[in-house]
Amino acid sequence: MLWWALEEIRIQRTGHNSPYTHVLLELAWNPGPDSDVSLAAELLAVGVPKASQLWPPIGSVVLVAPGADAHPGVQPAVDTVREQWPAAVVTVVDETVAALLGADPEPPACVVVHQDAVHTSVALVAGREVVASGLATGGVRGLADAVIAHVRDGHGLELGLETAWSAVVHGGAFAPSPKVPVPMSVHGSLITDDSPGPRQPVDAVLPPTELRAVVAPAYQPVVDLVARVLRDAPPEAARRATAGGLLLTGPHPPGAEDHLTELTGLPACRVDEPTSGFEHPRVLRNGVARLLAEIPPAPVIEDRSGRFRRVIADWASSSVGDQHTYTPEELALLEALRLLPGPPNTDDR
């Protein structure tokens, strides 16, 4: 149930029947002092080519991150793209701008409150430009961790991360859930000190009022950040954004917009995301698709068919004997044609 909301980094590939492949990477994590800022770079260098089906050539790579180029993980990722796919067009988009573009209709100015796995981005966006912004740590996992700590201390149960997040979404903390009747029961393991074996499974009932008391404080840093962003913005931009209100994107629990309206006094609306199955969050991807439709990337793509014909002819004639002169893509073609490990015997042709 909404497990995708807990993912710290997401990637999407398109282009199987296109002239080139487009890679979209969402840096849905905020590396702190003890975190590896090159996580996205490592995924691009190792995880993507090895674990995914990429259809060469790679023509476009889009990185979506809080703060865009200011995010510490962006530059290592850009350097990796330049090394891996020199011809690719690299685009870096602030995640709040992508969220704004993914909304329908797109407001001219507002305060975007985008929630991800481990943080919440708050930015005053006017005319697709970020005027003032900030990050609140916690995000989806922060809400789930608050429920885990409460159930452990108050009910003596150990909950899994997915169970706790499901309680946040369907427990009715801010609004009734259309799918789960309240009060909601959560399934956990009884915490005991004297049992070396498996823990006893037990259910605990969490009424909406109890969940609200747990989840609501986790939104206070977001409220403080909204106030700071409006205070830091120029007066005219702050006035326009105040009239536009709050735009909530990402997997906020139902009713979070009403809760933030109560605390900030600003009108709020939300962009609903998929809530079940194997669907993935769409608002950022929709925003990137809209941006690229308006300003399409224009990679310089070589005629691969002509190049491959030259590679096969060179190999067959033994004019080039060093495998290191070929790209991995060209070596893969030669191997598929069973022309490796050595040049073919042209006398038998």
C-alpha positions as CSV (number, residue, x, y, z in Angstrom):
1,M,0.0,0.0,0.0
2,L,1.8,3.1,-1.2
3,W,5.1,1.4,-0.8
4,W,6.5,3.6,-3.6
5,A,6.2,6.6,-1.3
6,L,8.9,5.1,0.9
7,E,11.5,4.8,-1.9
8,E,14.4,7.3,-1.6
9,I,15.3,7.3,-5.2
10,R,13.3,6.5,-8.4
11,I,14.2,6.1,-12.0
12,Q,12.1,5.8,-15.2
13,R,13.3,4.9,-18.8
14,T,11.4,5.5,-22.0
15,G,12.4,5.1,-25.6
16,H,12.2,1.5,-26.7
17,N,10.5,2.6,-30.0
18,S,12.1,6.1,-30.1
19,P,15.2,7.4,-31.8
20,Y,16.9,7.6,-28.3
21,T,16.3,6.7,-24.7
22,H,15.2,9.2,-22.1
23,V,16.2,8.6,-18.5
24,L,14.4,10.4,-15.7
25,L,16.0,10.2,-12.2
26,E,14.2,11.6,-9.1
27,L,16.6,12.3,-6.3
28,A,14.0,11.8,-3.6
29,W,16.5,12.0,-0.8
30,N,18.3,14.7,1.0
31,P,21.9,13.6,1.8
32,G,23.1,14.8,5.2
33,P,26.6,15.1,6.7
34,D,26.9,11.3,7.0
35,S,25.2,10.4,3.7
36,D,26.8,9.6,0.3
37,V,26.1,12.5,-2.0
38,S,27.0,10.4,-5.0
39,L,24.1,8.0,-4.6
40,A,22.5,9.1,-7.8
41,A,25.9,9.0,-9.6
42,E,26.5,5.4,-8.5
43,L,23.0,4.4,-9.6
44,L,23.7,5.9,-13.1
45,A,27.1,4.3,-13.4
46,V,26.4,0.9,-12.0
47,G,22.7,0.3,-11.2
48,V,21.1,1.6,-14.4
49,P,23.1,-0.1,-17.1
50,K,23.4,-3.4,-15.1
51,A,19.9,-3.8,-13.7
52,S,17.8,-2.0,-16.3
53,Q,17.0,-2.4,-20.0
54,L,18.4,0.7,-21.6
55,W,18.0,1.0,-25.3
56,P,20.9,2.9,-26.8
57,P,21.6,5.6,-27.6
58,I,20.9,7.6,-24.4
59,G,19.8,10.9,-25.7
60,S,18.3,12.7,-22.7
61,V,18.8,12.5,-18.9
62,V,16.7,14.6,-16.5
63,L,17.6,15.0,-12.8
64,V,14.8,16.2,-10.5
65,A,16.1,17.3,-7.1
66,P,15.2,19.8,-4.3
67,G,17.1,22.9,-4.9
68,A,18.0,21.8,-8.5
69,D,21.8,22.5,-9.1
70,A,22.3,23.4,-5.4
71,H,21.5,19.9,-4.3
72,P,24.8,18.2,-3.4
73,G,23.9,15.0,-5.2
74,V,23.3,16.7,-8.6
75,Q,26.8,17.5,-9.7
76,P,28.2,14.0,-9.2
77,A,25.3,12.7,-11.2
78,V,25.8,15.2,-14.0
79,D,29.5,14.3,-14.1
80,T,28.6,10.6,-14.4
81,V,26.2,11.2,-17.2
82,R,28.8,13.2,-19.1
83,E,31.2,10.3,-18.7
84,Q,28.8,7.5,-19.5
85,W,26.8,9.2,-22.3
86,P,28.6,12.2,-23.7
87,A,26.0,12.9,-26.3
88,A,23.1,13.0,-23.8
89,V,21.3,16.3,-23.1
90,V,21.2,16.8,-19.3
91,T,18.4,18.8,-17.8
92,V,18.2,19.6,-14.1
93,V,14.8,20.6,-12.7
94,D,13.8,21.7,-9.2
95,E,11.3,19.3,-7.8
96,T,8.9,22.0,-6.7
97,V,8.9,23.4,-10.3
98,A,8.2,19.9,-11.7
99,A,5.4,19.5,-9.1
100,L,3.9,22.8,-10.2
101,L,4.1,21.8,-13.9
102,G,2.5,18.5,-13.0
103,A,-0.5,20.2,-11.4
104,D,-3.6,20.8,-13.6
105,P,-4.3,23.6,-13.9
106,E,-0.9,25.2,-13.2
107,P,-1.3,28.2,-10.8
108,P,0.7,31.3,-11.8
109,A,2.1,31.6,-8.2
110,C,1.7,29.6,-5.1
111,V,3.6,27.9,-2.3
112,V,4.4,24.3,-3.4
113,V,4.6,21.8,-0.5
114,H,6.0,18.6,-2.1
115,Q,6.5,15.5,0.2
116,D,8.9,12.7,-0.6
117,A,10.3,9.8,1.2
118,V,12.6,11.6,3.6
119,H,11.8,15.3,3.3
120,T,9.3,18.0,2.4
121,S,10.2,20.7,-0.1
122,V,8.5,24.1,0.5
123,A,9.0,26.7,-2.2
124,L,7.4,29.9,-3.4
125,V,7.1,29.4,-7.1
126,A,6.0,32.3,-9.4
127,G,6.2,32.1,-13.2
128,R,8.0,28.7,-12.9
129,E,10.8,30.4,-10.9
130,V,11.7,29.5,-7.3
131,V,11.7,32.7,-5.4
132,A,12.3,31.3,-1.9
133,S,12.6,27.7,-0.7
134,G,13.6,25.4,2.1
135,L,13.6,21.7,3.2
136,A,11.9,20.1,6.2
137,T,13.3,16.7,7.1
138,G,11.1,13.8,7.8
139,G,8.8,13.3,4.9
140,V,6.8,10.1,4.5
141,R,9.2,8.1,6.7
142,G,9.1,10.8,9.4
143,L,5.3,10.4,9.6
144,A,5.6,6.6,9.6
145,D,8.4,6.7,12.2
146,A,6.2,8.8,14.5
147,V,3.5,6.2,14.4
148,I,6.0,3.4,15.0
149,A,7.4,5.2,18.1
150,H,3.9,5.9,19.5
151,V,2.7,2.3,19.1
152,R,5.9,1.0,20.6
153,D,5.7,3.2,23.6
154,G,1.9,3.3,24.1
155,H,0.8,-0.2,23.0
156,G,4.0,-2.3,23.4
157,L,3.9,-3.4,19.7
158,E,6.6,-3.3,17.0
159,L,5.2,-2.2,13.6
160,G,6.8,-2.5,10.2
161,L,7.4,0.7,8.1
162,E,4.7,-0.2,5.5
163,T,2.1,-0.9,8.2
164,A,2.8,2.4,9.9
165,W,2.6,4.3,6.7
166,S,-0.7,2.5,5.8
167,A,-2.0,3.7,9.2
168,V,-1.0,7.3,8.3
169,V,-2.8,7.1,5.0
170,H,-6.0,5.2,6.0
171,G,-6.3,5.9,9.8
172,G,-8.3,9.1,9.4
173,A,-5.9,11.4,11.2
174,F,-7.0,14.5,9.2
175,A,-9.9,13.1,7.2
176,P,-11.9,9.8,7.0
177,S,-10.5,7.1,4.7
178,P,-12.8,6.0,1.9
179,K,-11.2,2.5,2.0
180,V,-10.7,1.6,5.6
181,P,-13.4,1.9,8.3
182,V,-12.3,3.6,11.5
183,P,-11.1,3.1,14.1
184,M,-8.2,1.3,12.3
185,S,-6.5,-1.8,13.6
186,V,-2.7,-2.3,13.0
187,H,-1.0,-5.6,13.1
188,G,2.3,-5.8,15.0
189,S,4.5,-8.0,17.1
190,L,4.2,-7.9,20.9
191,I,7.4,-6.6,22.5
192,T,8.6,-9.0,25.3
193,D,11.9,-9.2,27.1
194,D,11.6,-12.8,28.3
195,S,10.8,-14.7,25.0
196,P,13.7,-15.8,22.9
197,G,11.4,-17.2,20.2
198,P,9.2,-15.4,17.6
199,R,7.2,-12.5,19.0
200,Q,3.4,-12.9,19.4
201,P,1.4,-11.1,16.7
202,V,-1.1,-8.7,18.2
203,D,-3.6,-6.1,16.8
204,A,-3.8,-2.6,18.2
205,V,-6.7,-0.1,17.6
206,L,-5.8,3.4,16.7
207,P,-8.7,5.9,16.7
208,P,-8.4,8.9,14.4
209,T,-8.0,11.3,17.4
210,E,-5.1,9.3,18.6
211,L,-3.4,9.2,15.2
212,R,-4.0,12.9,14.7
213,A,-2.2,13.6,18.0
214,V,0.8,11.6,16.7
215,V,0.9,12.8,13.1
216,A,-0.1,16.5,13.5
217,P,3.2,17.5,15.3
218,A,5.2,16.1,12.4
219,Y,3.7,18.8,10.2
220,Q,4.7,21.7,12.4
221,P,8.2,22.1,10.7
222,V,6.4,22.4,7.4
223,V,4.1,25.1,8.8
224,D,7.2,27.0,10.1
225,L,8.9,26.6,6.7
226,V,5.9,28.0,4.9
227,A,6.0,31.1,7.1
228,R,9.7,31.5,6.6
229,V,9.5,31.2,2.8
230,L,6.8,33.8,2.6
231,R,8.8,36.1,4.9
232,D,12.0,35.7,2.8
233,A,10.3,36.4,-0.5
234,P,9.8,39.9,-2.0
235,P,6.5,41.5,-0.9
236,E,4.8,41.3,-4.3
237,A,5.8,37.7,-4.8
238,A,4.6,36.8,-1.3
239,R,1.3,38.6,-2.0
240,R,0.7,36.6,-5.2
241,A,1.7,33.3,-3.6
242,T,-0.6,34.0,-0.6
243,A,-3.5,34.5,-3.0
244,G,-2.6,31.3,-4.8
245,G,-2.3,29.4,-1.6
246,L,-0.7,26.1,-0.9
247,L,-0.3,23.4,-3.5
248,L,0.3,20.0,-1.9
249,T,2.0,17.3,-4.1
250,G,3.4,13.9,-3.3
251,P,1.9,11.3,-0.9
252,H,0.4,13.6,1.8
253,P,-2.2,11.8,3.9
254,P,-5.9,12.6,3.2
255,G,-7.0,15.8,4.8
256,A,-3.4,17.3,5.1
257,E,-4.5,20.3,3.0
258,D,-7.3,21.1,5.5
259,H,-4.8,20.7,8.4
260,L,-2.3,23.1,6.8
261,T,-5.1,25.6,6.1
262,E,-6.0,25.6,9.8
263,L,-2.5,26.3,10.8
264,T,-1.4,28.8,8.1
265,G,-4.7,30.5,7.2
266,L,-3.9,29.9,3.5
267,P,-6.2,28.1,1.1
268,A,-4.8,24.7,0.1
269,C,-5.4,22.1,-2.6
270,R,-3.7,18.8,-3.3
271,V,-2.7,16.9,-6.4
272,D,-3.9,13.3,-5.7
273,E,-1.4,10.5,-6.4
274,P,-2.2,6.8,-7.1
275,T,-2.9,5.0,-3.9
276,S,-2.7,1.3,-4.6
277,G,-1.3,-1.4,-6.8
278,F,2.0,-1.1,-8.7
279,E,1.4,2.5,-9.8
280,H,4.0,5.1,-9.1
281,P,3.8,8.8,-8.3
282,R,3.1,10.8,-11.4
283,V,3.1,14.5,-10.5
284,L,6.8,15.0,-11.0
285,R,7.0,12.9,-14.1
286,N,4.0,14.7,-15.6
287,G,5.7,18.0,-14.9
288,V,8.9,16.9,-16.5
289,A,7.0,15.6,-19.6
290,R,5.2,18.9,-19.9
291,L,8.5,20.9,-19.6
292,L,10.2,18.7,-22.3
293,A,7.2,18.9,-24.6
294,E,7.6,22.7,-24.5
295,I,11.4,22.6,-24.8
296,P,12.4,19.2,-26.3
297,P,16.0,18.0,-25.9
298,A,17.9,17.9,-29.1
299,P,20.7,15.3,-28.7
300,V,23.1,14.7,-31.6
301,I,22.4,11.1,-32.5
302,E,24.7,9.3,-34.9
303,D,23.3,7.1,-37.6
304,R,23.7,3.7,-35.8
305,S,22.9,1.5,-38.8
306,G,25.8,3.0,-40.8
307,R,28.2,2.9,-37.9
308,F,27.4,-0.8,-37.2
309,R,27.9,-1.7,-40.9
310,R,31.4,-0.1,-40.7
311,V,32.1,-2.0,-37.4
312,I,31.2,-5.3,-38.9
313,A,33.2,-4.6,-42.2
314,D,36.3,-3.5,-40.2
315,W,36.2,-6.6,-38.0
316,A,35.6,-9.0,-40.9
317,S,38.5,-7.5,-42.8
318,S,40.7,-7.5,-39.7
319,S,41.5,-3.8,-40.3
320,V,40.9,-3.3,-36.6
321,G,42.1,-6.0,-34.2
322,D,41.9,-4.3,-30.8
323,Q,38.6,-4.8,-29.0
324,H,39.3,-1.7,-26.9
325,T,38.7,0.5,-29.9
326,Y,35.0,-0.4,-29.8
327,T,32.3,1.0,-27.5
328,P,30.4,-1.5,-25.3
329,E,27.4,-1.1,-27.6
330,E,29.5,-2.1,-30.6
331,L,31.1,-5.1,-28.8
332,A,27.6,-6.3,-27.8
333,L,26.6,-6.2,-31.5
334,L,29.7,-8.2,-32.5
335,E,29.1,-10.7,-29.8
336,A,25.4,-11.1,-30.9
337,L,26.6,-11.8,-34.4
338,R,29.1,-14.4,-33.0
339,L,32.0,-12.4,-34.3
340,L,33.8,-12.5,-31.0
341,P,36.2,-13.4,-29.4
342,G,38.4,-13.1,-32.5
343,P,38.1,-11.8,-36.1
344,P,36.2,-14.2,-38.3
345,N,38.0,-16.4,-40.8
346,T,37.3,-14.5,-44.0
347,D,38.7,-17.4,-46.2
348,D,35.6,-19.5,-45.4
349,R,33.2,-16.8,-46.5
